[in-house]
């Protein structure tokens, strides 16, 4: 566990707060296992990502191409917060997601770059991954931000079902890729906890 010391101007104490661990090794449940992404995972993950239909509504629809996916994978490793998602029952690689742009001074982190094999679309796989990641994040931050391609209706519906707040649109440049119009969503700790309770 990493710690960030924050001095409090008082004769009495110095407060120590937890700093978010971006690649915890304990994110799993009955459906999914999130493993910290490693360089050796490229072929397993590309076997999933090479399906063009996964990216059809994505702002960067060419990610099924090996050279384009290589840039995605490079960014995933560089983020320090990426995961290989496995089906808990079979151990099969089914996708990826990541924490990124952690801003402790704003008590904020982003979750994104998420994709799943079409065999695992629908059902509980995406909601269960998001729940694991949000439960982890909200031990450390008050706000989680999501960027979703403006034309990605499937992912936008998923954000709405999750209960995230639509903050509007902005152009976003994904790692190594051109800027694209995205919808920005926020999930706030208090809202998430209320939905869980």
C-alpha positions as CSV (number, residue, x, y, z in Angstrom):
1,X,0.0,0.0,0.0
2,X,1.4,3.4,-0.9
3,X,1.0,6.4,1.4
4,X,1.0,10.1,0.7
5,X,2.0,12.2,3.7
6,X,0.0,15.4,3.9
7,X,1.1,18.0,6.5
8,X,-1.6,19.6,8.6
9,X,-0.5,23.0,10.0
10,X,-1.1,22.2,13.6
11,X,1.0,21.6,16.7
12,X,-0.9,18.4,17.3
13,X,-0.6,16.2,14.3
14,X,0.4,15.3,10.8
15,X,-2.3,13.5,8.8
16,X,-1.4,10.5,6.7
17,X,-3.8,9.6,3.9
18,X,-3.8,6.5,1.6
19,X,-2.6,6.9,-1.9
20,X,-4.5,4.9,-4.5
21,X,-2.9,1.7,-5.7
22,X,-3.7,1.7,-9.5
23,X,-3.1,-2.1,-10.1
24,X,-4.4,-4.0,-7.1
25,X,-4.1,-7.8,-7.3
26,X,-7.3,-8.6,-5.4
27,X,-10.0,-7.4,-7.8
28,X,-12.2,-10.5,-8.5
29,X,-15.6,-12.0,-7.9
30,X,-17.5,-15.0,-9.1
31,X,-17.6,-13.8,-12.7
32,X,-14.3,-12.0,-13.4
33,X,-10.7,-11.7,-12.4
34,X,-8.7,-8.5,-13.1
35,X,-5.0,-9.2,-13.4
36,X,-2.4,-6.4,-13.6
37,X,-1.6,-6.2,-17.3
38,X,1.9,-7.5,-18.2
39,X,3.9,-7.2,-21.5
40,X,3.5,-11.0,-22.0
41,X,-0.3,-10.6,-22.2
42,X,-0.2,-9.0,-25.6
43,X,-1.1,-12.0,-27.7
44,X,-3.9,-13.1,-25.3
45,X,-5.4,-9.7,-25.4
46,X,-5.0,-9.1,-29.1
47,X,-6.8,-12.4,-29.8
48,X,-9.8,-10.7,-28.2
49,X,-9.2,-7.2,-29.7
50,X,-8.7,-8.4,-33.3
51,X,-12.5,-8.7,-33.8
52,X,-13.5,-5.5,-35.8
53,X,-17.0,-5.6,-34.5
54,X,-15.8,-4.8,-30.9
55,X,-14.6,-1.4,-32.2
56,X,-17.4,-0.6,-34.6
57,X,-19.0,2.1,-32.4
58,X,-15.7,3.2,-30.8
59,X,-14.1,6.6,-31.6
60,X,-11.1,4.7,-32.9
61,X,-12.6,1.9,-34.9
62,X,-9.3,0.6,-36.3
63,X,-8.1,-0.8,-33.0
64,X,-8.6,-4.3,-34.3
65,X,-5.6,-3.8,-36.5
66,X,-2.4,-5.2,-34.9
67,X,-0.3,-2.0,-35.3
68,X,-3.1,0.2,-33.9
69,X,-3.8,-2.2,-31.0
70,X,0.0,-2.2,-30.3
71,X,-0.3,1.6,-29.5
72,X,-3.3,0.9,-27.3
73,X,-1.3,-1.8,-25.5
74,X,1.7,0.4,-25.1
75,X,-0.5,3.1,-23.5
76,X,-2.1,0.5,-21.2
77,X,1.3,-0.6,-19.9
78,X,2.5,3.1,-19.5
79,X,-0.6,4.0,-17.5
80,X,0.4,1.8,-14.6
81,X,-3.2,1.0,-14.0
82,X,-4.3,-1.5,-16.7
83,X,-5.9,-4.9,-16.3
84,X,-6.3,-8.1,-18.2
85,X,-9.9,-9.2,-17.6
86,X,-10.4,-13.0,-17.3
87,X,-13.5,-15.1,-17.1
88,X,-13.3,-16.4,-13.6
89,X,-14.8,-19.8,-14.6
90,X,-12.5,-20.5,-17.5
91,X,-9.4,-18.3,-17.1
92,X,-10.0,-17.1,-20.7
93,X,-9.0,-13.5,-21.5
94,X,-12.1,-11.5,-22.2
95,X,-11.0,-7.9,-22.3
96,X,-9.3,-5.0,-20.6
97,X,-9.9,-1.9,-18.6
98,X,-7.7,0.6,-16.7
99,X,-7.4,3.3,-14.0
100,X,-5.6,6.4,-15.4
101,X,-5.1,10.1,-14.8
102,X,-5.1,9.8,-11.0
103,X,-5.3,13.2,-9.4
104,X,-5.1,12.9,-5.6
105,X,-5.3,16.7,-5.2
106,X,-8.7,16.6,-6.8
107,X,-9.7,13.2,-5.3
108,X,-10.3,12.0,-8.8
109,X,-9.4,9.1,-11.1
110,X,-10.5,8.0,-14.5
111,X,-11.7,4.5,-15.6
112,X,-11.7,3.7,-19.2
113,X,-10.1,2.1,-22.3
114,X,-12.5,-0.8,-21.6
115,X,-13.5,-3.5,-24.1
116,X,-14.9,-7.0,-23.9
117,X,-15.1,-10.0,-26.2
118,X,-18.5,-10.1,-27.9
119,X,-19.1,-13.4,-26.2
120,X,-19.2,-11.4,-23.0
121,X,-21.3,-8.5,-24.1
122,X,-24.6,-8.0,-22.2
123,X,-25.3,-9.7,-18.9
124,X,-23.2,-8.9,-15.8
125,X,-19.6,-8.9,-17.0
126,X,-19.2,-5.1,-17.6
127,X,-21.3,-4.1,-14.6
128,X,-19.3,-6.5,-12.4
129,X,-15.9,-5.1,-13.6
130,X,-17.1,-1.6,-13.1
131,X,-18.3,-2.4,-9.6
132,X,-15.0,-4.0,-8.6
133,X,-13.1,-0.9,-10.0
134,X,-15.5,1.6,-8.4
135,X,-15.4,-0.1,-5.0
136,X,-11.6,0.0,-5.1
137,X,-11.4,3.6,-6.3
138,X,-13.8,5.0,-3.8
139,X,-11.6,3.9,-1.0
140,X,-9.3,6.7,-2.1
141,X,-11.2,9.2,-4.2
142,X,-14.5,11.0,-4.3
143,X,-15.0,11.2,-8.1
144,X,-14.5,8.7,-11.0
145,X,-14.6,10.1,-14.5
146,X,-15.4,8.1,-17.7
147,X,-14.9,9.2,-21.3
148,X,-17.2,7.6,-23.8
149,X,-17.2,8.1,-27.5
150,X,-20.1,10.4,-28.5
151,X,-21.4,7.8,-31.1
152,X,-20.9,4.8,-28.8
153,X,-24.5,4.2,-27.9
154,X,-23.9,0.9,-26.3
155,X,-21.3,2.3,-23.8
156,X,-23.4,5.4,-23.2
157,X,-26.4,3.2,-22.2
158,X,-24.1,1.2,-19.9
159,X,-23.0,4.5,-18.2
160,X,-26.6,5.5,-17.7
161,X,-27.5,2.1,-16.2
162,X,-24.6,2.5,-13.9
163,X,-26.0,5.8,-12.6
164,X,-23.2,8.0,-13.8
165,X,-23.9,11.7,-14.4
166,X,-23.5,13.2,-17.9
167,X,-21.2,16.2,-17.6
168,X,-21.3,17.2,-21.3
169,X,-18.9,16.7,-24.3
170,X,-15.2,17.3,-24.9
171,X,-12.6,16.3,-27.4
172,X,-10.3,13.6,-26.0
173,X,-7.0,12.4,-27.4
174,X,-6.5,8.7,-26.4
175,X,-2.9,7.6,-26.0
176,X,-1.1,7.8,-29.4
177,X,-4.4,8.5,-31.2
178,X,-6.2,11.5,-32.7
179,X,-8.7,13.5,-30.7
180,X,-12.3,12.4,-30.9
181,X,-15.5,13.8,-29.4
182,X,-16.4,12.1,-26.2
183,X,-19.2,12.3,-23.6
184,X,-17.9,12.8,-20.1
185,X,-19.6,11.0,-17.2
186,X,-18.9,11.2,-13.5
187,X,-19.7,8.8,-10.7
188,X,-19.6,10.4,-7.3
189,X,-18.7,8.4,-4.2
190,X,-21.9,9.3,-2.3
191,X,-24.1,8.4,-5.2
192,X,-22.4,5.1,-5.7
193,X,-22.6,4.1,-2.1
194,X,-26.3,5.1,-2.0
195,X,-27.0,2.9,-5.0
196,X,-25.1,0.0,-3.3
197,X,-26.9,0.5,0.0
